[in-house]
Amino acid sequence: MILFLLSLLAGVLTVLAPCTISLLPIIVGGSVGDDRSFKRALVVTGSLGLSVILFTFILKVSTAFIAVPQEFWQILSGVIIIALGITTVFPSLYEKLPFINKLNLSSNKVLATGYKKQSFMGDIIVGAALGPVFSSCSPTYFLILATVLPASFLLGFVYLLAYSIGLCGGLLVATLTGQKILEKLGVASNPHGWFKRSIGVLFLLVGIAILFGYDKKLELAVASHIFDVTTIEQKLLVAQNSSKSSIPNPTENSAQQASGSDPVTAQTGGHQILALPLADSTARIASKSRTFTRVPEISKPSGFINTDGSPVTLKQFVGKKVILVDFWTYSCINCQRTLPYVKAWYDKYHDQGLEIVSIHTPEFAFEHVLTNVQKYVNDNGIKYPVVLDNDYGTWTAFGNQFWPRKYLVDIDGFIVYDHAGEGDYDVTEKAIQKALTERASVLGTSVSVSGNATPKDVVVADSSKIGSRETYFGSARNEYLTNGLPRTSGTQNLTVPADISSNKLYLGGSWNFAPEYAVSKELNTKIIYKYQAKNVYFVASSDSGVKLKILLDGKPIGILAGADVSVDGTVTIKENRLYKLVNGSDYSQHTLEIQVENAGLNAYTFTFG
């Protein structure tokens, strides 16, 4: 009985919910201006309530619709409302189209003229189009949908009917009140005048908002700064659950609930989510599916590190942990600069329920080699699982395009936050803390997420001051090669000119260009590059070891030498990795000259910081 009354009240509260209040002007304004105002209000609200019930049973009964995402209903509702708006703003639009005159069936005529004729069918279409939108705005609705209906069809129908009656009753009161106000103002006296066309424009704006998800942003703004009646519902659900009322629990005989797992409100990714206990996880997940995307699974892995040889899946952590999926590749300087933060988060939050899964998607061929990745992981103290994504299977599954990129996955398997590139570490950490707090409330455990993790060996680059971009040597991408033939494979004999330009690659001597790298073919070849940055990094390798002499502005590099440069200003290239050549003091312009003392250098790319 308590849930019956709560369902009735939830329907009324939905009328004032931030996600539906922006639609009230359409219902109110669209039902005034003629002698059918009261009847139209009844038809619109009644068809809306009926569509909520039918929509619910379609989702629960028809397997053909179970996998249909919420976005489909969002798009469908938006398109219908936009179409109705067009017919209201331009009453004669359809009659001017040649094919409309050929529509002889009365049903087609009704659809063609649509809402502009104030037809009974037009009123039904308005209500039916708004039904899925209204039904997605109540935690109680999702509780009925996911928990009660599977256990008792009859009881679920009764509660759903109570919810629809409350919704229709609240809408009818709001509509009739709005009608009286508008009639007293006299703005709706002409059903075909400016007011009716204004309502059509409102249809268009709301339809576009629904179509592109702007209604959700308005919902969040209203809920955050003005009011949020869904919080009232959530508190009532908490009180109802605490009173031990007889909500059918489909899992009560198969699993023991975690102690202290009463529903609470959790903030996840900027959205309010009803954190129901484990037994009510279906309702919680149904609520989240309106806003977030489910995390895809790891696809086509080529190997695993830090897993004792066992495969790793994301599915094995869903329902147990919060997951940070980190895309990177080991020779990427941007990835290397984010690594201290990722390691610090793992150290601080792993025992609190965070699991980091590192997806190593290679840029160069040598990064496909397991032993190369393994060495970097060992040398840098990475403890969490690393998945080799050599075939870009997981990269493609996520639709990723950047190194580095981090996706945060909550306990229910939804991506609630992601960030590409460097920076915003405090924002990312707050998102982790928020997801861990929700996890604790769901599982009935405690969590301590105060303060921030403290990373070690942090190198910060001011990207706004870096005036040079990544520069490749291989023929596939060496468009900055200036004294040779760019994008051309094979051997070229090159001479460095007297005058060089900024951010252009100059090579001297004989070089063989492969798609990914250029190979020095003789002794005493040169690389010259005028750059604007603080630090310079060089991705390179050799089979037998190649010695390089580093000059800066025509002089030995001296105190500005990077970590891989010896005190004598030389660096020996052997391993396939990123080498730190210049550790500058400012972001001014300099000319880097690399004298290659012997053949066999494989030069891949310059990057800057």
Salt bridges, closest charged atoms under 4 A:
GLU95 OE2 - LYS116 NZ 3.15
ASP123 OD2 - ARG36 NH2 2.93
ASP123 OD1 - ARG40 NH2 2.62
ASP326 OD1 - LYS406 NZ 3.37
ASP347 OD1 - LYS383 NZ 3.66
ASP351 OD1 - HIS350 ND1 3.84
GLU355 OE1 - HIS350 NE2 3.42
GLU363 OE2 - ARG477 NH1 3.35
ASP379 OD2 - LYS375 NZ 2.72
ASP410 OD2 - LYS288 NZ 2.63
ASP412 OD1 - ARG284 NH2 2.68
ASP412 OD2 - LYS288 NZ 2.77
ASP418 OD2 - ARG405 NH2 2.57
GLU422 OE1 - ARG337 NE 2.88
ASP424 OD2 - HIS419 NE2 3.36
GLU438 OE2 - LYS288 NZ 2.55
ASP462 OD2 - LYS465 NZ 3.95
GLU479 OE1 - ARG487 NH2 3.32
ASP553 OD2 - HIS590 ND1 2.74
ASP564 OD1 - ARG577 NH2 3.14
GLU575 OE2 - LYS375 NZ 3.50
GLU575 OE1 - ARG577 NE 3.07
ASP586 OD1 - HIS590 NE2 3.98
GLU593 OE2 - LYS526 NZ 3.74
